[in-house]
Each structure stands twice: as C-alpha cells, then as structure tokens.
Amino acid sequence: MSGALHDFTAQASAAGISLHSLEVSVEGHTMVRSGVAPFGVEVPHRLYSVSKSFTGLAILLLAQEGMLRLTDGIMQYFPEMAPVHPWLAQTRIDDMLAMTGPHSRTSYVEGAGDWLASYFRVPPTHRPGTLFTYDTSASYVLAALVERLSGTALLDYLRPRLLDPLGISGGARMLTGPEGIAHGGSGLIAAPAGMLRLAETLNGAGLWRGKRILPAAVVDRLREPRSDPGLQTWGAPFRAGYGRQLWLPGGDSWMMFGLGGQVVYGDPARALAAVVTADTTPLASGDQRLVELLLRALSVDEFGAQPHAALTLQPVTPAHRVSHARTLAGRYAAVTGERAPATLELAVDAAGGSVRTATYTLPFSISAPTITTLSLGAAVVTAGWSSPGVLDVQVSALGDDIASVRLRLVATDDEVVTVQSQGFGPAIDASWSWRGSYRA
C-alpha cells in the first residue's frame, strides 16, 4: 500500500480532525484496522446520518416483501395526518428516499415534540420529485413507516434480515425521537467493524463471503441514481449523485455519511470498502474536508496484498517543548471573564497535571494520551506547552454524541493566568465554552 492513507491521517490531524477509527478492506481482506482508545473499530459509535441508509434498506426490504410499493403516496400510510397540502398529498415514498420531498429543510425542531406530525403540518415549499433537498425529517417519517408496517422497532426488523447475519447486532441501538419512533435519520449507534462488513456486502451485490445477505434487487435499488444534488454546497463528493438514502460520489462508488465525519464507503469495481469514525466539529467545513481527504487517499490504486500494519491512529496532540512549561498550583479566582467559572484549581507542570472547575476536571499527561470519563462520555485527553507559558489541552469524547474541547491556558510573568475553553459538538453544553483571566 502507498503512503496515501498515512498522508490522509497526517493531514486530518493537522487540520484538527480527531480520527476515532479507520478500517479498509480490499476483496474482503483487511488492509488497515486501527482505532484511538477509548474508541475503536469494535466500540459502538454514534453514526448520525449513516442511519438514513439503514432506514432506506428497511424500506426497500419491505418493498421486496410486498408490504409497500415505492410509488405509494406517503399519506396512504398516515391517513390520520389529513388534511394536508396538495404537494404533501402527492409525495411518494420514493420521493422521500431520493431526498426530493416537498420541504426545503428538516421540518422538526430539535428539542421540540411532534417530529412525525411536523412533516405533514409544516407548509411545503415546492412540488415533490423535483428538487434535491436534504431532509432528515423525511427519513424519520420513513422510519415510522417501517415500524408501523412491521409492528416492531426499526432495528428489530433489520436484525434477522441484516444485522444478525453480519454480526452487527451486538451493541447496536437506535436513539428515538420524542414520540418513541426510531431516529432513522440520525440515531444509529453501532460498532464500525460491522459497518465494514455491510460495505463489503453492498459491494458484493448482497453477498458476503459467499452467503446471500441481501437480495441483489434491494442493493441495486439502494445504489440506483435517483436525484441530482448538484446545487449542494458541501463539496464535489456530495454533488455527484444520490440514490435511495445513499450518496453516490462518482463512478461506481457509493457512500453513507454522518455528521462529524462518520463514513461508510464502497467502490465495487475495486472491491474496496472503508469505514471512518471521527469528530470534525472543531473545524469549519470539517465534514467536507475529511471526505475529500479520504476519497483522495482511497483513489490511489496501490493497495497491496498484505495488510498495512504500520498505520496506527493517534489522537490530535498539541505541540510541546519542555522549556515552555510553567508550574502552576492552587486556586485561582476570576478577575474578568465571559461565562468563566468563578474559580479554577490548577496543578500543572512540564509533566502534566489537571485543570479543575466546579463542574469538571481535565486530567492530562504530556508524555502520553490520558483516557478518562467525563460528562461528555469516554474521552482521550492530550496536552502540550506549545509556546512559552502557553498550555494547550485537547479532548475528544464519545457518548451518545461526539464532543471535542480545546482549552488554552496562558501564564504571564505578572502571575495572571488567562484561559479560553471551546466546546464543539451537536449537543455539547454551553458551559464548556468560556474565557477569563485569573489570579491566585
């Protein structure tokens, strides 16, 4: 294998992207398999919009079993939502699968109730079947449809048909919306290793290691080009094409993608499958940057016959020079600040230490990553004295959501300590973002 994937991991790290796991296989043989503790290929990870492809597969399996037709109107299955706008009355299941429904954006509001009803109550903006509009509420309604027709939870419907045969069931779960419906647009939590087996299955037209897992017709329908996302502003891989709850980034390849850098990718022509879990949220347009870096690396056709054992993921680590270190110990009181804690407990030096507020403690070592548990979830903490008197601490955490924290401490000769903390992630509490100056 070439150094392309080494370059990918180095470039991602330099951009501030925390890679949690990376796995690549060619013709079913694993070439790369690496993870950053406490994450890894066998650790369940929030996959966000990768969930949409699972919802799409469930709908296509129901169609294969004769439980619905893709040309059916969605109102046929939710008659209690009548009356609705004519554009909603004309919306077909297939329009929703292809992201060509009648809404310009997701109809529900996070934190509010009635996600399902919002799809039918929010006034549509255009005729269905015409424009590509990425709409997570459509996927939520499709998940509700799966559960309504199957009489069971979405993942329970998929377990005997897909998850169990591929060994995905262990640890796999789906978060739910306010009505208790599977969050089929963003709620999947599952181990990355199972996603690689799914990718190999889709590359094999439903076959995995000689065993039929999915009907070939279901895979064909999933990957069939159905809509044109050419007006998207997310980068070239997201403008090439879209199937049924599946991105088509070019050629014969396909891609599932979730917020924060969760990628399941396949190139059937090369029998190449890849899975990445990550946290891109500290980087503006980080999702697009990660995908572009990854697909560029995978496009280099130099994968040899032997596993690439030398590639080992490392957490993003600040620069460090021991001469820049300072020793600080004791309680510090805020002088000025913005949302700053009233006091800090510091115990830091050239070897490591901790920063403590009233609500959390960040322990760290300079010489090696520190594995700990925070309110954010399981976390890896790295640190370094990057400039004279400047300590940088970085956190990457995983619970039901991904989260990252960057903290910079600046110690000046007048014994003032100034700190900025930045929290990133779709659900991170605002208390992780603050700044202030302190004196002992």
C-alpha positions in Angstrom: 0.0 0.0 0.0 1.2 3.5 -0.7 1.6 6.2 1.8 -1.7 7.8 0.7 -3.5 6.7 3.9 -0.6 7.8 6.0 -0.9 11.2 4.4 -4.6 11.2 5.0 -4.3 10.6 8.7 -1.5 13.2 9.0 -3.5 15.8 7.0 -6.6 15.2 9.1 -4.7 15.6 12.3 -3.0 18.8 11.1 -6.5 20.2 10.4 -7.6 19.4 13.9 -9.8 16.4 12.9 -9.9 13.7 15.6 -9.9 10.3 13.8 -11.5 7.7 16.1 -11.2 4.6 13.8 -10.2 3.6 10.3 -10.7 0.3 8.6 -10.1 -0.5 4.9 -10.6 -3.8 3.1 -9.9 -5.0 -0.5 -11.6 -8.1 -1.8 -12.6 -8.9 1.8 -9.1 -8.7 3.1 -8.5 -6.1 5.8 -5.7 -3.8 4.8 -6.0 -1.2 7.6 -7.6 -1.6 11.1 -6.8 1.0 13.7 -8.5 3.0 16.4 -7.7 5.5 19.1 -8.5 4.4 22.6 -11.1 4.6 24.2 -12.7 4.4 20.7 -12.0 1.7 18.1 -13.5 -0.5 15.4 -15.3 -2.7 18.0 -16.6 0.2 20.1 -20.2 1.3 19.3 -20.1 4.8 17.9 -22.8 7.4 17.0 -23.1 7.3 13.3 -25.6 10.1 12.7 -26.9 10.2 9.1 -25.4 6.8 8.2 -28.7 5.9 9.9 -30.5 7.0 6.8 -29.1 4.2 4.7 -30.3 1.7 7.3 -33.8 3.2 7.1 -33.6 3.1 3.3 -32.6 -0.6 3.4 -35.5 -1.3 5.7 -38.0 0.4 3.3 -36.5 -1.5 0.3 -36.8 -4.8 2.1 -40.4 -4.1 3.0 -41.0 -3.4 -0.7 -39.2 -6.6 -1.6 -41.5 -8.5 0.8 -44.6 -6.9 -0.8 -45.5 -4.7 2.2 -45.4 -1.5 0.2 -44.6 0.0 -3.2 -42.1 2.8 -3.7 -44.7 4.6 -5.8 -47.2 4.7 -3.0 -48.1 8.1 -1.6 -46.9 8.6 2.0 -50.4 9.7 3.0 -51.7 6.2 2.3 -49.9 5.1 5.4 -50.6 8.1 7.6 -54.2 8.9 6.9 -54.7 10.4 10.4 -52.5 13.4 9.2 -55.1 14.6 6.7 -55.9 17.1 5.5 -52.5 18.2 4.1 -51.2 20.5 1.4 -51.6 19.1 -2.2 -47.8 18.8 -2.5 -47.7 16.5 0.5 -50.7 14.6 -0.8 -48.6 13.9 -4.0 -45.4 12.9 -2.1 -44.4 9.3 -2.8 -42.2 7.1 -0.6 -39.7 7.1 -3.5 -39.5 10.9 -3.4 -38.6 10.8 0.3 -36.0 8.1 -0.3 -34.3 10.2 -3.0 -34.4 13.4 -0.9 -36.8 15.0 -3.4 -39.6 15.6 -1.0 -41.6 18.9 -0.7 -39.7 20.5 2.1 -36.7 22.8 1.8 -35.2 21.6 5.1 -35.9 19.3 8.0 -39.4 20.1 9.3 -39.0 19.4 13.0 -37.1 21.4 15.6 -34.6 19.6 17.9 -35.9 19.7 21.5 -39.5 20.1 20.4 -42.1 17.4 20.1 -44.2 16.1 17.3 -41.4 15.3 14.8 -43.6 13.0 12.8 -46.6 15.4 12.6 -44.2 18.3 11.6 -43.6 16.6 8.3 -47.3 16.9 7.4 -48.0 20.2 9.1 -45.2 22.4 8.0 -46.2 24.0 4.7 -44.2 22.6 1.8 -42.1 24.9 -0.3 -42.2 23.1 -3.7 -43.6 20.2 -5.7 -42.2 16.8 -4.7 -40.0 14.9 -7.1 -38.4 18.0 -8.5 -35.6 19.4 -6.2 -32.9 17.7 -4.1 -33.4 18.9 -0.5 -31.6 17.1 2.3 -34.3 16.4 4.8 -33.8 14.4 7.9 -37.5 14.6 8.8 -38.3 12.5 5.7 -36.0 9.8 7.0 -37.8 10.0 10.3 -41.2 9.5 8.7 -39.8 6.6 6.7 -38.6 5.0 10.0 -42.0 5.5 11.4 -43.4 3.8 8.3 -41.1 0.8 8.8 -42.2 0.4 12.4 -45.9 0.9 11.5 -45.9 -1.9 8.9 -43.5 -4.3 10.6 -45.1 -3.9 14.0 -41.6 -3.7 15.6 -38.7 -1.3 16.1 -36.7 -0.5 13.0 -33.5 -2.2 14.2 -35.5 -5.2 15.4 -37.0 -5.5 11.9 -33.5 -5.4 10.4 -31.8 -7.8 12.9 -32.8 -11.2 11.3 -32.5 -9.7 7.8 -29.2 -7.9 8.0 -27.7 -7.2 11.4 -27.5 -10.7 12.9 -26.1 -12.3 9.7 -23.3 -9.7 9.6 -22.7 -9.6 13.3 -23.8 -6.0 13.7 -26.4 -6.6 16.4 -24.0 -6.6 19.4 -24.2 -3.1 20.9 -26.2 -1.7 18.0 -29.0 0.5 19.1 -31.1 3.4 17.7 -31.9 6.6 19.6 -35.6 7.6 19.3 -37.4 10.8 18.7 -39.9 12.4 21.1 -42.7 10.0 20.1 -40.5 6.9 20.7 -40.0 6.3 17.0 -36.6 5.2 15.8 -34.5 8.2 14.8 -34.0 6.8 11.4 -32.3 9.9 10.1 -29.5 10.2 12.7 -29.9 7.9 15.7 -27.8 4.8 14.9 -25.1 3.7 17.3 -23.1 0.7 16.2 -19.5 -0.6 16.0 -17.5 0.5 13.0 -16.4 -3.1 12.3 -19.9 -4.1 11.5 -20.2 -1.2 9.0 -17.2 -2.6 7.1 -19.0 -5.9 6.7 -22.0 -4.1 5.5 -19.9 -2.2 3.0 -18.4 -5.4 1.7 -22.0 -6.8 1.3 -23.1 -3.8 -0.7 -20.0 -4.1 -2.9 -20.9 -7.8 -3.4 -24.5 -7.0 -4.6 -25.8 -8.5 -1.3 -23.3 -11.4 -1.0 -20.9 -11.5 1.9 -18.2 -14.3 2.0 -20.3 -16.3 -0.4 -23.5 -16.0 1.6 -26.6 -14.2 0.4 -27.4 -11.4 3.0 -29.5 -9.0 1.0 -31.5 -9.6 -2.2 -29.5 -8.2 -5.2 -32.5 -6.2 -6.2 -32.5 -4.4 -2.9 -28.9 -3.4 -3.3 -29.4 -2.3 -6.9 -32.3 -0.1 -5.8 -30.3 1.4 -3.0 -27.5 2.4 -5.3 -29.6 3.4 -8.3 -29.1 7.1 -9.1 -32.4 8.8 -8.2 -31.7 12.5 -7.8 -29.3 15.3 -8.6 -27.7 17.1 -5.6 -25.7 19.3 -7.9 -26.7 22.5 -6.1 -25.3 21.3 -2.8 -22.5 23.4 -1.3 -20.8 20.6 0.6 -18.1 19.7 -1.9 -17.8 17.6 -5.0 -18.4 14.2 -3.5 -21.8 15.4 -2.3 -22.8 16.9 -5.7 -22.2 13.9 -7.9 -25.4 12.0 -7.3 -27.8 10.4 -4.8 -29.5 7.1 -4.7 -32.1 6.0 -2.1 -30.8 7.4 1.2 -27.2 6.9 -0.2 -24.7 9.3 -1.6 -23.1 8.5 -5.0 -19.8 10.4 -5.0 -18.7 9.4 -8.5 -18.0 6.4 -10.8 -19.5 3.2 -9.4 -18.8 4.2 -5.8 -21.3 4.9 -3.0 -21.1 6.5 0.4 -23.0 6.7 3.7 -22.1 9.8 5.6 -22.9 11.1 9.1 -22.2 14.4 10.9 -18.8 14.8 12.3 -17.0 12.5 9.8 -18.8 9.1 10.0 -18.1 7.5 6.7 -19.0 4.1 5.2 -17.7 3.9 1.6 -17.6 1.3 -1.1 -16.1 1.0 -4.6 -17.5 -2.2 -6.1 -15.2 -2.0 -9.1 -12.2 -2.3 -6.9 -13.9 -4.4 -4.2 -12.7 -1.7 -1.8 -14.6 -0.9 1.4 -13.7 1.7 4.0 -15.1 2.9 7.3 -14.1 6.0 9.3 -15.4 7.4 12.6 -14.3 10.8 13.7 -15.1 14.2 15.1 -14.7 17.0 12.7 -16.7 19.5 14.6 -13.8 21.8 15.7 -13.0 22.5 12.1 -15.3 24.7 9.9 -16.5 22.6 7.0 -14.7 19.7 8.6 -17.1 17.1 7.2 -16.3 18.1 3.6 -12.6 18.3 4.3 -12.5 14.9 5.8 -14.4 13.3 2.9 -12.2 15.0 0.3 -9.0 13.9 2.0 -10.3 10.3 2.5 -11.6 9.8 -1.1 -8.4 11.3 -2.5 -6.3 8.8 -0.5 -8.6 5.8 -1.4 -8.4 6.8 -5.1 -4.7 5.9 -5.2 -4.7 2.4 -6.6 -1.7 1.0 -4.8 -3.2 -1.4 -2.3 -1.0 -4.4 -2.0 -1.9 -7.9 -1.0 -0.6 -7.5 2.6 -2.2 -5.6 5.5 -0.8 -2.2 6.2 0.1 -2.9 9.8 2.3 0.2 10.1 -0.6 2.6 10.1 -1.6 3.4 13.7 -4.0 6.2 14.5 -3.0 8.7 17.1 -5.1 11.4 18.8 -4.6 15.0 17.9 -1.8 16.2 20.1 -0.7 19.8 20.7 2.9 20.7 20.1 5.2 20.6 23.1 8.5 22.0 24.2 9.6 21.3 27.8 11.3 24.7 28.0 7.9 26.4 27.5 6.4 24.8 30.6 5.4 26.6 33.8 4.5 25.2 37.2 1.1 26.4 38.5 -0.6 25.1 41.6 -3.5 26.2 43.7 -6.8 28.0 43.5 -7.2 30.9 41.1 -10.1 33.4 41.2 -11.7 35.1 38.2 -10.8 38.7 37.6 -12.7 39.2 34.4 -14.4 36.8 32.0 -17.2 35.6 29.8 -19.2 32.7 31.2 -16.0 31.9 33.1 -16.0 29.7 36.2 -15.6 31.7 39.4 -12.5 29.7 40.4 -10.0 27.3 38.9 -7.9 24.6 40.6 -4.7 24.3 38.8 -2.0 21.6 39.2 0.1 21.8 36.0 3.8 21.5 35.1 6.1 20.1 32.4 4.9 16.5 33.0 1.1 17.1 33.0 -1.5 17.7 35.7 -5.1 18.8 35.8 -7.4 21.8 35.4 -10.5 21.7 37.6 -13.6 23.8 37.6 -16.7 23.5 39.8 -18.2 21.1 37.2 -15.4 19.1 35.7 -11.8 18.0 36.0 -9.5 17.6 33.0 -6.5 15.3 33.8 -3.7 15.1 31.3 -0.2 13.9 30.8 2.3 15.5 28.4 4.0 12.2 27.5 1.0 10.1 26.5 -2.7 10.4 25.9 -4.9 10.2 29.0 -8.0 8.1 28.9 -10.8 9.3 31.2 -14.5 9.6 31.6 -16.2 13.0 31.5 -19.8 14.1 31.5 -19.3 14.1 27.7 -18.6 10.4 27.7 -15.4 8.3 27.3 -12.6 10.7 26.4 -9.0 10.9 25.4 -7.1 14.0 26.6 -3.8 15.3 25.1 -1.7 18.3 26.1 1.5 20.3 25.4 3.2 23.5 26.2 3.1 25.0 22.7 4.7 28.4 23.4 6.4 30.0 26.5 3.8 29.8 29.2 1.1 28.5 26.9 -0.6 25.2 27.7 -2.9 23.6 25.1 -5.2 20.8 26.1 -7.4 18.9 23.7 -10.3 16.5 24.4 -12.1 14.1 22.1 -15.1 12.4 23.7 -17.8 10.0 22.8 -21.2 9.3 24.5 -24.4 9.3 22.6 -22.9 12.2 20.8 -19.4 13.2 19.8 -17.8 16.2 21.5 -14.5 18.0 21.5 -13.0 20.5 23.8 -10.0 22.8 23.2 -8.5 24.6 26.2 -5.7 27.1 26.2 -4.0 28.4 29.3 -1.7 31.4 29.1 0.5 32.1 32.2 2.2 35.5 32.2 5.0 36.9 34.4 2.6 39.1 36.4 1.0 35.9 37.8 -2.2 36.4 35.8 -3.5 33.2 34.2 -5.8 33.6 31.2 -7.8 30.7 29.9 -10.1 30.0 26.9 -12.1 26.9 26.6 -14.0 26.0 23.4 -16.6 23.2 23.3 -17.7 21.6 20.0 -20.3 19.0 19.1 -24.0 18.8 18.2 -25.2 18.5 21.8 -22.3 19.9 24.0 -23.3 22.0 26.9 -22.5 25.7 26.7 -20.6 25.5 29.9 -17.6 24.1 28.1 -17.2 27.4 26.1 -15.8 30.3 28.2 -12.8 32.6 28.7 -11.4 34.6 31.6 -8.4 35.9 33.4 -7.5 34.7 36.9 -5.2 35.5 39.8 -4.1 33.2 42.6 
